[in-house]
Amino acid sequence: MSPTNYVLDGQQRLTVIYSCLGAPDSEEGFAAAYDLDKQSFTVKPLQHDPKIFPLRWMFETTKLLDFRTALKSFPEHAAYQQRLDNLISVFSNYRAPVVTLKDLTIQEICPIFERINSSGTKLSMFDLMVAATWSHGAFDLNEEAERIADSLEDKGFNGIERDTILKCITAVKFSGIKKEQVLNLRNMPGKEMDSLVTQTREALLKTIDLLSTEFKIYSWDFLPYEALVIVLCYVFSKAPNLAGEQMVRLRQWFWRASFSERYRVGGEGFVSRDLADVRAFVEQGKGDAKSFGEVGALGKTSFRIGNSRTRAFALSLAIKQPKNITNGASIDTAIALSQFNKKQFHHIYPKGYLASIGEPLDQNSILNVCMLAASENNTISDSNPMEYLPQCIQQLGPKAETVFASNLLPSPQKFDCKTATYSSFLVERESILSSYWSALCDGHVH
């Protein structure tokens, strides 16, 4: 049987093994067989062939012996019987390592499985929790997570990590996402768990709506941190409807946390502590917005979409509803931010141009990037900015100021693109972006 590119998780692998070797003949599922003539594995044939041995008979003594005896009707029966004996020997004598763990709690078992899988398929906390809750029968965590994921996909978001869903469920219930809190979910009755999952799903749907409408996040690719979703889900689970100053404070937390890379380090304990702090700040105004982070210097940040600050930068550009600097046409930010496509982002001083003049400063600085439709980006290519920018300004005419402002670029009337060096441009752009980011962090720009 030719190999097929299937990727199976641990539970699926066990299911296939059982279906192949241990299931009754009448049970549906994968039922492989071995062709003694061709000496190859195959799927179970539609019609019985006395030379093809069903693997489900491997440990069925009567069926196995009857099959072996029936092979005597063939001239090559000795060869067939030897091949069957060899097949049985391989499976029967295969040595599988087994570790029996007795009288241990799941808290003690989890680290053992994590270490065992460190060089293979790593079990996530979600995998362990699925195994822990599946035995209860009344509640299937994997199925509930799939339902939540499907409901988010309807909103345009797909691919949410199941671990993220599990953390959101834990946060809603226990106001924290530490490992021991996650594990405590397994002690909840089925009906209570059903209610919790419903509450989490509704809070996540509100979270996704907010991310797309308020912060122009149309896919997980542009979410600065997973923690932002967990915190927002928690807040919406406790306060489904935010208005007025509450939304202002929520924006303050979101942008400050994103620009300052608040959740880059700290782990589950840090996020757990933040849940109560952010909720108190957003709902009641307790605390100081500055405690969630400051803008800081921009100049040393390179444009790399895997970097959280880069993602926050891209979102901040989208908030301005930018227009193409070449023709003034509106840019569809939903397309630009639906998935990362570098052609939707333009280096104002093209990297090819900067390389040609031996520019030592970072060519990929976020200060050197704006949004631009892919077709226009290709047109500019590696053109000299001292030539193409003045041409754009001339073609835009009276709209030039508005178009450049929508891209957070220096004013055509105050900044001479014909003579500006790359270093002078970076200084001017950093001043504009710093001022804008500070306004976002104050929560009044949206």
Disulfide bonds with the S-S distance in Angstrom:
none
